[in-house]
Amino acid sequence: ADAVALAVARDEAAEEDDEAAAAGDGGLEVVVPIGAQKHDPAWKHCLMVRLAGRDRLKCVYCGKHFLGGGIHRFKEHLARRPGNACCCPDVPADVEALMHRSLDEVAAKKLRKRALAAAMAAVASADPSPAALPAASSPSPSPSASNGDLASPIHVPPLNQAPRAEETTPPMGTGSGWTGGGATKRRKKTLAVRRAPASAPQAQQQQPLQPATPAPQTQPPHQTIMALDATATAPPPSRHVDPAAGSDKEQVCMAVGRFLYDAGVPLEAVNSVHFQPMVDAIASMGGRPEVFSYHDFRGCVLKKSLGEVTAQLEYYKGSWTRTGCSVLSDEWSTDKGRTLMTFSVYCPEGTMFLKSVDATDIVTSSDALFELLKSVVEEVGEKNVIQVITKNSEIHAAAGKRLGETFPTLFWSPCTFRCIDGMLEDFSKATAVSEIISNAKTITGFLYSSALALSLMKKHLQGKDLLVPAETRAAMNFVTLKNMYSLKEDLQAMVSSDEWVHCLLPKIPGGIEVSNIVSNLQFWSSCALVVRATEPLVHLLKLVGSNKRPAMGYVYAGLYKAKAAIKKELVKKSDYIPYWNIIDQRWDKHMQRPLHSAGFFLNPLFFDGIGDNISNEIFSGMLDCIERLVSDVKIQDKIQKELNMYRSEAAGDFRRQMAIRAKEFDPISVDYIDIVDDWVVDRSALFSGPAEQPNWMEISQPFNWTPSAGPGDEFESFVEGVDDEMIQGASRGIQADDADKEDS
């Protein structure tokens, strides 16, 4: 212990001497990229820098340098474990706990290796004495053996191939195993030895040596060691594994992990929806399941899976005639400039992929696009399709209009998600908003392009990040602004701290500008205004892009809520009317959307507040849906009567508490998946230096990002603040908007 303490003190003294010498010589730290093979969690909390010609690790929290000891010593520094390194005074509590767990796992792994080595040595040194071997004159077991007095067979794993019965087996480690450069041939047989209990008086009670079945092929050493470990740690056949026992779970994890690593399967495969059913099926067999072979999975699994998927798709297709369906079209561009169109069919039972088409020469012509959409509708069934959803371009609009004329029972609808995203994109191009976003990008570009600034930012923000991934680029502008505003006080404390001055950041190009922006109160007030004005649209975009629930019944209310927020923040008509025009132009660019009108009218969440304040636009859209989707005149008349009853029941059964509670019932339960892949670039971009025009889109997605909203939060945030006044305003539609525009 004294020697270790002396070595640690010597290393720390050398580190301090090097830092002092580098500071005296005016040396600068050069950040060295960390290799992609560094998977230890501690690498996320340090920088590899080169100072005075030597590479070292630097703590991002306290700035301490480490010359020796590797990542393990630095991990002990973060875990605040004295002995090999000094304790970090500024490490966050969650990081400290993570490092403690990692160190404990490393220690447990070392103990398992030692136990495995001891077990191997014990098995290799187990040499049966001549007295224990049976005589040649004992061709059959004794009566006591037939009565079950013999011990269970000891299966010796094939560390190397076992010798023939007439040969002796030298102990492992004497040079006769895998050593010798391949000169020693691998044995081709294993032995299963039956030994009598110690109480048996005669050697005749022993069973003769029985040669085991020859192995089909020899095993390399690493597979042999893993087989030995599995044999040594496997539970006996009569023992039932308790899922709650930590040791049993660890054994299962080790077995599954060895399989994944040996087969080269990524660990993400454990997140598959089929992994837990596989584990449950194996556990249901009880005891030791039957050993599976390659031929058990060859062919039959794929055929049965294909049959299951085919049956599921047929079930979906069978529901199209009952509920109708929507044809979804999406477009992708390849690296070679080709355009691919994928078609999917959505119904309440589920969504299925239909086909993919190379549409490079089709998307440039409305006639060719119409023919393609027409063929897809005919393939699905004209009577089954309610709407066809495509992009919002002029060519798609022209093809969609012809499609609606050709098939009178369906609607063409431009993509609502792209429409709302276009609104946010137009907002970001407005002069006032663009200036605020540009200033915010200046802050993020400077902080993420400098290693010193990034380290200082992590310290003052307690490990939080300024950048927040979002569904689209336009949405990321406003989501990041909101996150930056929530960290306003921490950023202001950072630029006024002594570390900021001592690190000479104000003297680095861009540092003074960042200090001025962060200290400018006008910037923060404008930032807050933009966030409050655009937040309803951002929530609506999340709701439309989510798989949580169908969003068609919420779009009208969401757009009105966005307009109301803009009007509340800007107050003057001359200020908020331009933003209203952006929403209206994007929404009414091609045609009215009767399905969205009907969705708003029939949404029980908004039914209480509608009353008689329904606009002609919304009710007319409802009637358009009835005329297109229902061809029988008698049924149309019946629906019209029920619509009047539906509106008059606002004071009847729909006012019951049971009905009011049921209006917020969620019939669909699909976890919300936030797509962030488009925002992740190479990590080296963090240290590539500030660009001429800093852009947070070009910065790598930070590793420790924690989503601010969980699954389903987009709906709760959307309905927050929805009251009868807002619903009545949305139900009046564009009539009030037009009056405001005329007055302005």
Buried (B, 14 or more C-beta within 10 A) or exposed (E): EEEEEEEBEEBBEEBEEBBEEBEEEEBEBEBEEBEEEEEBBBBBBBBBBBBBEEEBBBBBBBBBBBBBBEBBBBBBBBBBBEEBBBBBEEBBEEBBEBBBEBBEEEEEEEEBEEEBEEBBEEBBEEEBEEEEEBEEEBEEBBEBBEEEBBEEEEEBBBBBBBBEEEEEBEEBEEEBBBEEEEEEEBBEBBBBBBBBEEEBEEBBBBBBBEEBEEBEEBBEEEEBBBBBBBEBBEEEEEEEBEEEEEEBEEBBEBBBEBEBEEEEEEEEEBEEEEEEEEBEEEEEEEEEEEEEEEEEEEEEEEEEEEEEEEEEBEEBBEBBEEEBBBBBBBBEEEEEEEBBBBBBBBBEBEBBEBEEBEBBEBBEBBEBBBBBBBEBBEEBBEEBBBBBBBBBBEBBBBBBBBBBEEBEBBBBBBBBBBBBBBBBBBBBEBEEBEEBBBBBBBBBBBBBBBBBBBBBBBBBBEBBBBBBBBBBBBBBBBBBBBBBBEBBEBBBEBBEBEBBEEBEBBEBEBBEBBBBBBEEEEBBEBBBBBBBBBBBBBBBBBBBBBBBBBBBBBBBBBBBBBBBBBBEBBEEBEBBBBBBEBBBEBBEEBBEBBBBBBBBBBBBBBBBBBBEBBBEBBBBBBBBBBEBBBEEEEEBEEBEEEBEEBBEEBEEEBEEEEBEEEEEEEEEEEEBEBEBEBBEEEBEBBBEEBEEEBEBBBBBBBEEBEEEBEBBBBBEBBBEEBEEEBBBBBBBBBEBBEEBBEEE
